[in-house]
């Protein structure tokens, strides 16, 4: 069969495309010319990426799957409908695969990618042979998915647009719940209701493992599934990843692994060796380099605090420079006051303009507004409108014994990449 993916560079979409390719199907897709880390994955798989021109939608295509960034009104999706070609959103396509398996969904507001990747690695080492679709590239795999041959499947469940409700899991791991995605959810109760619905839908023989902070919500759901709550990992268990938040993520994985019958020694060994995922405190230099450069996907105030706290704890008095690119206008507006106080563990901050994506093209609050708010609480804040501006700023600032961290869900990672290249070349 021949599958066409609209928005194939998206991190979730590329995962399903990879699975279909490895199952022997013909796969191609379309996207913008913007550079994404997924381009290397597609290249290695031999998957062609074409433009959004409708001429690429031909009658020999078996199915068109589209990213939620574009939707049903995209010209290529419309053309597929005209030709009578079946179409599905990414979340529908994922559910179609997941719901035929003994599925484990990892969801929550923060930490989904790292936690689902940890769990997939644990189950892999425990010989569960799972299929896995993760929202980031695992360092150990060099890709976002694992193609297994057993009944088990692990996926990162996206709560945005209530996508997780299409999934029918046997087990669920909930990392935490904190209001997000204000462009879709009008208030915190609407947001929390999605997780409550997911847990309520679990089968009596199922398993729910959730952070202790979500206990009231889980119990209010009336779920008949077995419920287990976790907090932070025992200090006797080693992790290569830094930060209290990652020890909490690992605690959830260990609790679920135990419930699934994984030997404790196998699980802890896999966790100790886990090397992380791209864009989650990803080192672009050696960890002890004179100038350390990292990139992190942090795009919510809580995530910024967690990342900077982990860096401060690890690097002590080193000079920490944080470059933050806000993601979505609605999130920036809703959490403006919280963002303003999130950078306390950094010595210097640079704020970029809001990253404009297919989801949101404009809004009421700008990066300049955020810069002004952060400046009320932090003594050393600058505004660097673009990625190029941010790179120029940090090139001037990066000195001996400093740590540079780029943060955001857009293309701020390009600064980390370029700066680390400069440092390697001695510029």
Phi, psi and omega per residue, in radians:
X1 nan 2.752 -3.111
X2 -2.043 2.141 -3.118
X3 -1.986 2.398 3.109
X4 -2.089 2.251 -3.090
X5 -1.967 2.091 3.081
X6 -1.536 2.060 -3.027
X7 1.450 0.770 -2.986
X8 -1.199 -0.322 -3.141
X9 -1.360 -0.196 3.102
X10 -1.036 2.481 -2.997
X11 -1.120 -0.595 3.080
X12 -1.305 -0.789 -3.099
X13 -1.064 -0.728 -3.120
X14 -1.099 -0.467 3.109
X15 -1.153 -0.838 3.122
X16 -1.159 -0.684 3.094
X17 -1.027 -0.703 3.115
X18 -1.090 -0.783 3.134
X19 -1.044 -0.858 -3.137
X20 -1.059 -0.689 3.123
X21 -1.093 -0.770 -3.097
X22 -1.311 -0.309 3.036
X23 -1.496 0.100 3.014
X24 1.654 0.152 3.138
X25 -1.531 2.812 3.026
X26 -1.474 2.288 -3.058
X27 -2.332 2.324 2.947
X28 -2.609 3.008 -3.110
X29 -2.897 3.097 -3.094
X30 -2.181 2.726 3.058
X31 -2.991 3.102 3.067
X32 -1.316 3.072 3.103
X33 -1.503 -0.026 3.130
X34 -1.020 2.496 -3.088
X35 -1.448 2.163 3.049
X36 -2.136 2.690 3.124
X37 -1.119 -0.393 -3.116
X38 -1.205 -0.267 -3.129
X39 -1.020 -0.650 -3.139
X40 -1.182 -0.658 3.097
X41 -1.099 -0.799 3.136
X42 -1.103 -0.708 3.124
X43 -1.084 -0.796 -3.130
X44 -1.118 -0.505 3.123
X45 -1.480 -0.182 -3.096
X46 1.285 0.523 3.131
X47 -1.666 2.154 -3.112
X48 -1.376 2.486 3.072
X49 -2.047 2.099 -3.099
X50 -1.968 -3.138 -3.119
X51 -1.384 3.125 3.116
X52 -1.476 0.216 3.130
X53 -1.108 2.350 -3.075
X54 -1.159 -0.298 -3.134
X55 -1.111 -0.318 3.140
X56 -1.356 -0.209 3.089
X57 -1.578 1.829 -3.039
X58 -2.046 2.805 -3.010
X59 -1.145 -0.294 -3.129
X60 -1.437 -0.045 3.125
X61 -1.357 2.299 -3.105
X62 -1.408 -0.614 -3.102
X63 -2.776 2.524 3.053
X64 -1.973 2.204 3.117
X65 -2.036 2.270 -3.027
X66 -2.121 2.550 3.083
X67 -1.228 2.581 3.096
X68 -1.172 -0.240 3.090
X69 -1.198 -0.326 -3.093
X70 -2.024 -0.845 3.004
X71 1.487 -3.094 -3.000
X72 -1.226 -0.320 -3.114
X73 -1.531 -0.028 3.130
X74 -1.072 2.408 -3.093
X75 -0.935 -0.662 -3.127
X76 -1.243 -0.592 3.085
X77 -1.206 -0.735 3.106
X78 -1.072 -0.716 3.128
X79 -1.111 -0.697 3.110
X80 -1.060 -0.722 3.118
X81 -1.111 -0.723 3.117
X82 -1.027 -0.631 -3.116
X83 -1.517 0.001 3.133
X84 1.333 0.350 3.119
X85 -1.469 2.283 3.103
X86 -1.042 2.443 3.116
X87 -2.213 2.677 3.102
X88 -2.666 2.580 3.026
X89 -1.318 2.887 3.088
X90 -0.986 -0.804 -3.089
X91 -1.134 -0.618 3.086
X92 -1.180 -0.715 -3.140
X93 -1.158 -0.695 3.112
X94 -1.132 -0.766 -3.137
X95 -1.101 -0.647 3.132
X96 -1.037 -0.671 3.113
X97 -1.360 -0.852 -3.034
X98 -1.085 -0.706 -3.011
X99 -1.314 -0.064 3.018
X100 -1.660 -0.060 -3.053
X101 -1.943 3.038 2.925
X102 -1.522 1.613 -2.869
X103 -1.638 2.509 3.045
X104 -2.141 2.105 3.135
X105 -1.880 2.346 3.044
X106 -1.918 2.097 -3.074
X107 -2.500 3.122 -3.055
X108 2.390 -3.141 -3.102
X109 -1.412 -0.803 -3.081
X110 -2.142 2.583 2.977
X111 1.473 0.139 -3.083
X112 -1.051 -0.806 -3.047
X113 -1.130 -0.888 -3.135
X114 -1.079 -0.754 -3.079
X115 -1.185 -0.760 3.126
X116 -1.155 -0.612 3.093
X117 -1.169 -0.763 3.075
X118 -0.995 -0.834 -3.098
X119 -1.100 -0.745 3.126
X120 -1.059 -0.704 3.125
X121 -1.175 -0.703 3.115
X122 -1.081 -0.828 -3.128
X123 -1.174 -0.566 3.065
X124 -1.096 -0.838 -3.127
X125 -1.218 -0.403 3.118
X126 -1.533 0.179 3.084
X127 1.136 0.497 3.007
X128 -1.336 -0.318 -3.131
X129 0.888 0.947 -3.067
X130 -1.373 2.649 2.808
X131 -1.462 2.476 -3.100
X132 -2.483 2.411 3.038
X133 -2.177 1.931 -3.025
X134 -1.981 2.593 -3.114
X135 -1.478 0.495 3.112
X136 -2.941 2.804 -3.118
X137 -1.460 2.138 3.075
X138 -1.286 2.338 3.120
X139 -1.031 -0.721 -3.091
X140 -1.230 -0.507 -3.116
X141 -1.644 -0.510 -3.029
X142 1.222 0.408 -3.114
X143 -2.833 3.123 -3.075
X144 -1.784 -0.106 -3.067
X145 -2.330 2.844 2.951
X146 -2.259 2.280 3.125
X147 -1.708 1.794 -3.134
X148 -1.720 3.062 -3.132
X149 -2.104 0.102 -3.128
X150 -1.669 -3.074 3.108
X151 -1.356 -0.201 -3.040
X152 -1.452 2.461 3.057
X153 -2.513 2.282 3.102
X154 -1.949 2.254 3.085
X155 -2.345 2.652 2.956
X156 -1.473 2.091 -3.067
X157 -1.664 2.102 -3.104
X158 -1.549 2.127 3.121
X159 -1.409 -0.238 -3.141
X160 -1.046 2.360 -3.108
X161 0.994 0.431 3.110
X162 1.002 0.542 -3.092
X163 -1.067 -0.539 -3.086
X164 -1.128 -0.345 -3.097
X165 -1.262 -0.212 3.060
X166 -1.391 -0.218 -3.095
X167 -1.594 2.485 3.130
X168 -2.079 1.384 -3.012
X169 -1.428 2.661 2.950
X170 -1.407 -0.630 3.140
X171 -2.404 2.581 3.113
X172 -2.333 2.402 3.052
X173 -2.047 2.058 -3.104
X174 -1.913 2.007 -3.024
X175 -1.278 -0.711 -3.086
X176 3.130 2.911 3.111
X177 -2.424 2.040 3.108
X178 -2.551 2.333 -3.030
X179 -0.836 2.293 3.094
X180 -2.703 3.117 3.138
X181 0.944 0.961 -3.141
X182 -1.164 -0.194 3.058
X183 -1.270 -0.270 -3.141
X184 -2.057 -0.750 -3.123
X185 -1.697 2.185 -3.067
X186 -1.219 -0.504 -3.104
X187 -2.715 3.079 -3.075
X188 -1.138 -0.635 -3.115
X189 -1.114 -0.728 3.089
X190 -1.038 -0.729 -3.121
X191 -1.134 -0.846 -3.115
X192 -1.137 -0.527 -3.107
X193 -1.074 -0.552 -3.132
X194 -1.133 -0.764 3.104
X195 -1.166 -0.672 3.115
X196 -1.085 -0.743 3.119
X197 -1.120 -0.720 3.133
X198 -1.046 -0.857 -3.091
X199 -1.156 -0.672 3.131
X200 -1.110 -0.465 -3.097
X201 -1.463 -0.089 -3.074
X202 -1.197 2.498 3.140
X203 -1.241 2.695 -3.129
X204 -0.983 -0.548 3.136
X205 -1.480 -0.011 -3.103
X206 -1.385 3.096 -3.087
X207 -2.299 2.297 3.023
X208 -2.068 2.094 3.056
X209 -1.987 2.130 -3.016
X210 -2.444 2.638 3.094
X211 -1.084 2.539 -3.094
X212 -0.947 -0.550 -3.101
X213 -1.187 -0.254 -3.121
X214 -1.742 0.139 -2.992
X215 -0.984 -0.783 -3.120
X216 -1.039 -0.765 -3.126
X217 -1.147 -0.782 -3.124
X218 -1.070 -0.802 -3.108
X219 -1.190 -0.593 3.129
X220 -1.244 -0.296 -3.117
X221 -1.237 -0.373 -3.097
X222 1.310 0.313 -3.103
X223 -1.025 2.490 3.077
X224 -1.659 -0.092 -3.135
X225 -1.240 2.742 3.044
X226 -1.134 2.298 -3.103
X227 -2.055 2.411 -3.137
X228 -2.346 2.361 3.138
X229 -2.011 2.560 -3.106
X230 -2.328 2.869 3.049
X231 -2.276 -1.835 -3.088
X232 -1.935 2.622 -3.120
X233 -1.109 2.488 3.068
X234 -1.001 2.382 -3.063
X235 -1.127 -0.280 -3.140
X236 -1.325 -0.237 -3.117
X237 -1.686 2.206 -3.092
X238 -1.506 2.529 3.009
X239 -2.288 2.567 3.012
X240 -1.433 -0.397 -3.123
X241 -1.388 2.557 -3.117
X242 -1.640 2.725 2.940
X243 1.787 2.532 3.101
X244 -1.042 -0.654 -3.106
X245 -1.102 -0.616 3.120
X246 -1.303 -0.488 3.054
X247 -1.239 -0.547 3.038
X248 -1.223 -0.756 3.091
X249 -0.994 -0.807 -3.117
X250 -1.145 -0.595 3.114
X251 -1.094 -0.707 3.096
X252 -1.112 -0.735 3.123
X253 -1.096 -0.780 -3.121
X254 -1.122 -0.680 3.124
X255 -1.125 -0.747 3.136
X256 -1.237 -0.721 3.111
X257 -1.002 -0.749 3.111
X258 -1.079 -0.745 3.139
X259 -1.139 -0.490 3.133
X260 -1.516 -0.040 3.075
X261 1.615 0.255 3.099
X262 -1.312 2.365 3.099
X263 -1.089 2.388 -3.082
X264 -1.001 -0.732 -3.100
X265 -1.123 -0.661 3.123
X266 -1.168 -0.772 -3.115
X267 -1.118 -0.816 -3.101
X268 -1.184 -0.601 3.090
X269 -1.150 -0.720 3.121
X270 -1.146 -0.712 3.120
X271 -1.145 -0.719 -3.129
X272 -1.125 -0.536 -3.115
X273 -1.638 -0.078 -3.076
X274 -1.129 2.235 -3.015
X275 -1.776 0.038 3.043
X276 1.616 -3.046 -3.128
X277 -2.208 2.787 3.084
X278 -1.050 2.514 3.066
X279 1.209 0.234 3.011
X280 -2.130 1.652 -3.035
X281 0.823 0.856 -3.086
X282 -1.464 2.122 3.141
X283 -1.369 2.257 3.036
X284 -1.750 -0.137 3.066
X285 -2.314 3.126 2.987
X286 -1.126 2.621 -3.104
X287 -1.151 -0.361 -3.139
X288 -1.998 0.385 3.136
X289 -1.130 2.740 3.088
X290 -0.974 -0.714 2.992
X291 -2.097 1.969 3.140
X292 -1.587 2.333 3.121
X293 -2.148 2.206 3.110
X294 -2.294 2.827 3.022
X295 -2.306 2.508 -3.126
X296 -2.516 2.560 -3.070
X297 -1.386 0.010 -3.063
X298 -0.849 2.099 -3.124
X299 -2.377 0.139 3.105
X300 -2.178 2.563 -3.117
X301 -0.907 -0.710 3.136
X302 -1.083 -0.694 -3.136
X303 -1.207 -0.675 3.088
X304 -1.055 -0.827 3.138
X305 -1.053 -0.750 -3.108
X306 -1.120 -0.764 -3.132
X307 -1.142 -0.838 -3.107
X308 -1.181 -0.617 3.076
X309 -1.104 -0.755 3.121
X310 -1.095 -0.714 3.128
X311 -1.189 -0.717 3.126
X312 -1.117 -0.733 3.125
X313 -1.132 -0.634 -3.093
X314 -1.378 -0.700 -2.999
X315 -1.801 -0.018 3.051
X316 1.016 -2.074 -3.039
X317 -1.559 0.127 3.071
X318 -1.021 2.618 -3.129
X319 -1.365 2.007 -3.084
X320 -1.775 2.154 3.091
X321 -1.944 2.101 -3.130
X322 -1.893 2.257 3.048
X323 -2.010 2.092 -3.024
X324 -2.103 2.253 3.079
X325 -1.952 1.872 -3.138
X326 -1.035 2.592 -3.120
X327 -2.156 2.031 -3.081
X328 1.317 2.377 -3.123
X329 -1.185 -0.679 -3.095
X330 -1.147 -0.716 3.105
X331 -1.143 -0.728 -3.140
X332 -1.073 -0.725 3.126
X333 -1.183 -0.826 -3.061
X334 -1.106 -0.711 -3.052
X335 -1.879 0.419 -3.058
X336 -0.945 -0.853 -3.114
X337 -1.147 -0.626 3.140
X338 -1.250 -0.726 3.060
X339 -1.000 -0.681 -3.026
X340 -1.044 -0.491 -3.094
X341 -1.897 0.228 -3.001
X342 -1.532 -0.134 -2.967
X343 -1.838 0.389 -3.042
X344 -1.057 -0.507 -3.113
X345 -1.518 0.112 3.069
X346 -1.849 2.674 3.105
X347 -1.557 -0.567 3.091
X348 -2.419 2.613 -3.122
X349 -2.344 2.454 2.941
X350 -2.186 2.273 -3.140
X351 -1.875 2.309 3.099
X352 -1.726 3.017 2.991
X353 -1.143 2.791 3.089
X354 -1.099 2.350 3.114
X355 -1.242 2.091 -3.140
X356 -1.595 2.113 -3.096
X357 -2.225 -3.106 3.123
X358 -1.087 -0.423 -3.113
X359 -1.220 -0.788 -3.109
X360 -2.489 2.240 -3.120
X361 -1.745 -0.367 -3.096
X362 -2.756 2.882 3.124
X363 -2.947 -3.132 -3.050
X364 -1.421 -0.472 -3.076
X365 -1.940 2.338 -3.104
X366 -1.897 3.013 3.049
X367 -1.096 -0.576 3.114
X368 -1.125 -0.670 3.070
X369 -1.082 -0.750 3.131
X370 -1.120 -0.750 3.083
X371 -0.941 -0.799 -3.118
X372 -1.101 -0.664 3.127
X373 -1.236 -0.747 3.124
X374 -1.085 -0.656 -3.119
X375 -1.094 -0.352 3.085
X376 -1.249 -0.343 -3.021
X377 -2.106 -0.181 -3.059
X378 -2.292 2.358 -3.025
X379 -1.327 -0.401 -3.025
X380 -2.244 1.463 -3.096
X381 -2.227 2.410 3.103
X382 -2.240 2.784 3.047
X383 -1.916 2.139 3.117
X384 -2.205 1.660 -2.916
X385 -0.933 -0.859 -3.018
X386 -1.966 3.002 3.047
X387 -1.038 -0.722 3.124
X388 -1.123 -0.698 3.091
X389 -1.099 -0.735 -3.132
X390 -1.138 -0.672 3.123
X391 -1.150 -0.754 3.107
X392 -1.080 -0.718 3.128
X393 -1.056 -0.856 -3.013
X394 -1.369 -0.448 3.051
X395 -1.062 -0.616 -3.138
X396 -1.343 -0.458 -3.024
X397 -1.655 -0.462 -3.010
X398 -1.225 1.855 -3.114
X399 -2.165 3.094 3.111
X400 -0.897 2.415 3.076
X401 1.109 0.619 3.033
X402 -2.062 2.791 3.101
X403 -2.121 2.178 3.119
X404 -1.913 2.147 3.110
X405 -2.180 2.187 3.041
X406 -1.680 2.410 -3.060
X407 -2.399 2.451 3.097
X408 2.481 2.803 -3.079
X409 -1.633 0.092 3.141
X410 -1.656 -2.279 -3.092
X411 -1.928 0.435 3.112
X412 -1.073 -0.406 3.114
X413 -0.988 -0.428 3.141
X414 -1.089 -0.516 3.084
X415 -1.158 -0.815 3.121
X416 -1.055 -0.742 -3.137
X417 -1.091 -0.840 -3.097
X418 -1.188 -0.724 -3.125
X419 -1.141 -0.749 3.139
X420 -1.127 -0.626 3.095
X421 -1.129 -0.736 3.082
X422 -1.035 -0.780 -3.104
X423 -1.130 -0.682 3.113
X424 -1.127 -0.583 -3.121
X425 -1.514 -0.049 3.112
X426 1.367 0.322 -3.138
X427 -1.430 nan nan
